[in-house]
Amino acid sequence: MVALVQGPTAVPASGIPNTCGKFSAQLLDGLAPHERDEILAAATKRQFAAKSVIAYQGDPADRLHLLMKGRAQLSYTTPKGKKIILLWHAPGQVLGGAALLSKPSHYLLSTEAVQACCTLVWDRATIHALARRHPRILENALLTASEYLTWYCAVHAALSTQSAQQRLSHLLVCLAQGIGREVRGGVELAVTNEELACAANITPFTASRLLGKWRRSGVITKRRGKILISSLERLAA
């Protein structure tokens, strides 16, 4: 099991945009500058190494994380131990939103750092006190929950109506737009065949076959642990 990385002693959030990179967070949308400052000042900074676990499925939802740098992956582990990858998160997105619920709850998913991550963290009591003073926090959290529901509906519909190739190509396009890194020659994704197969609900063999097909046609280039998409338009088509 991957160990939870505690990182250095938690430090105040002041100055974090300079150390963790620029970000835009839906959680803070619509708040006045002084309100944002108050909320950020109440957070602490955490660093997580790549492949470390930020939160475990089933643990008490006692921390709310705001991802500021890096990439994170959300997954669900079935009772039989199968890990199902559901979502990837980019800077500006919330991790552990269950901490905002009025009743104590548990994390529905595990969150893992795909790359080295920097997050802002509020404990449950702190974020609840802030939400009471600034109701816009809860409104923004509801918008995020609505986006998750929209995503779930789209995934469910895709499983019922789309072919394996359509699901994989759509997943790659969405990942490229959400967490891709623009490099010379296209958009680069740090993702493995196994992760793609799991997320698209296809077998690793089918994922490898389709990726090989797109590689031979020049749509993608495979690198170790990475995929370079040279044309999103061709892939989407």
ABEGO torsion letter per residue (X at the ends): XBBBBAEBBBBBABGAAAAAEBBBBAAABGBBAAAAAAAAAABBBBBBBBGBBABBBGBBBABBBBBABEBBBBBBBBAAGBBBBABBBBBGBBBGAAAABABBBBBABBBBBABBBBBBBBBAAAAAAAAAABAAAAAAAAAAAAAAAAAAAAAAAAAAABBAAAAAAAAAAAAAAAABBBBBGEBBBBBBAAAAAAAAGBBAAAAAAAAAAAAAAGABBBBBGBBBBABAAAAAX
